[in-house]
């Protein structure tokens, strides 16, 4: 039995186009992109606004959601990690979860068939 996996990746915004192109070349047929902000080990930085210093600790990120068949998982994880990596703090995280159910609204297809 083949399972559908949801990959969520939090990455630096300037890497989006490079990641999107690499995923297309790897055969990923769709992804969803969200604007996000976050804080982690990177800790943000301080800025000055109208003469007052304040902490800008919520840094801009993007969140990608990708659904793949179990057979594509390792390849997509490799593409994401290799493409998003800059080697500097704040490169992001990748999360993988198993999807219990999936249905394409237009056709009623379910499971992996709904991804095609």
For each residue, the residues with C-beta under 8 A, 3 or more apart:
1:
2: 69 70 71 111 112
3: 69 70 98 99
4: 67 68 69 70 98 99 102 111 112 115
5: 67 68 69 70 73 96 97 98 99
6: 65 66 67 96 97 98 99
7: 64 65 66 67 68 73 76 77 80 94 95 96
8: 63 64 65 94 95 96 97
9: 19 63 64 66 80 84 92 93 94 95
10: 36 38 61 62 63 92 93 94
11: 15 16 19 61 62 64 80 84 91 92
12: 15 61 62 84 86 90 91 92
13: 16 60 61 62
14:
15: 11 12 18 19 83 84 86
16: 11 13 19 20 33 62
17: 20 21
18: 15 21 22 83
19: 9 11 15 16 22 23 64 79 80 83 84
20: 16 17 23 24 31
21: 17 18 24 25
22: 18 19 25 26 79 82 83
23: 19 20 26 28 31 66 76 79 80
24: 20 21 27 28
25: 21 22
26: 22 23 72 75 76 79
27: 24 72 75
28: 23 24 31 66 68 72 76
29: 115 116
30: 66 67 115
31: 20 23 28 64 65 66
32: 64 65 66
33: 16 62 63 64
34: 62 63 64 65
35: 60 62 63
36: 10 60 61 62 63
37: 58 59 60 61
38: 10 58 59 61
39: 42 43 44 57 58 59
40: 43 90
41: 89 90
42: 39 59 89 90
43: 39 40 57
44: 39 55 56 57 58 59
45: 55 56 57
46: 53 54 55 56
47: 53 54 56
48: 51 52 53 54
49: 52 54
50:
51: 48
52: 48 49
53: 46 47 48
54: 46 47 48 49
55: 44 45 46
56: 44 45 46 47 59
57: 39 43 44 45
58: 37 38 39 44
59: 37 38 39 42 44 56 90
60: 13 35 36 37
61: 10 11 12 13 36 37 38 92
62: 10 11 12 13 16 33 34 35 36
63: 8 9 10 33 34 35 36
64: 7 8 9 11 19 31 32 33 34 80
65: 6 7 8 31 32 34
66: 6 7 9 23 28 30 31 32 76
67: 4 5 6 7 30 99 102 115
68: 4 5 7 28 72 73 76 115
69: 2 3 4 5 72 73 112 115
70: 2 3 4 5 73
71: 2
72: 26 27 28 68 69 75 76
73: 5 7 68 69 70 76 77 96
74: 77 78
75: 26 27 72 78 79
76: 7 23 26 28 66 68 72 73 79 80
77: 7 73 74 80 81 94 96
78: 74 75 81 82
79: 19 22 23 26 75 76 82 83
80: 7 9 11 19 23 64 76 77 83 84 94
81: 77 78 84 85 94
82: 22 78 79 85
83: 15 18 19 22 79 80
84: 9 11 12 15 19 80 81 91 92
85: 81 82 91
86: 12 15 91
87: 91
88: 91
89: 41 42
90: 12 40 41 42 59
91: 11 12 84 85 86 87 88
92: 9 10 11 12 61 84
93: 9 10
94: 7 8 9 10 77 80 81
95: 7 8 9
96: 5 6 7 8 73 77
97: 5 6 8
98: 3 4 5 6
99: 3 4 5 6 67 102
100:
101: 110
102: 4 67 99 110 111 114 115
103: 108 109 110 114
104: 107 108 109 110 113 114
105: 108
106:
107: 104 114
108: 103 104 105
109: 103 104 113 114 116
110: 101 102 103 104 113 114
111: 2 4 102 114
112: 2 4 69 115 116
113: 104 109 110 116
114: 102 103 104 107 109 110 111
115: 4 29 30 67 68 69 102 112
116: 29 109 112 113
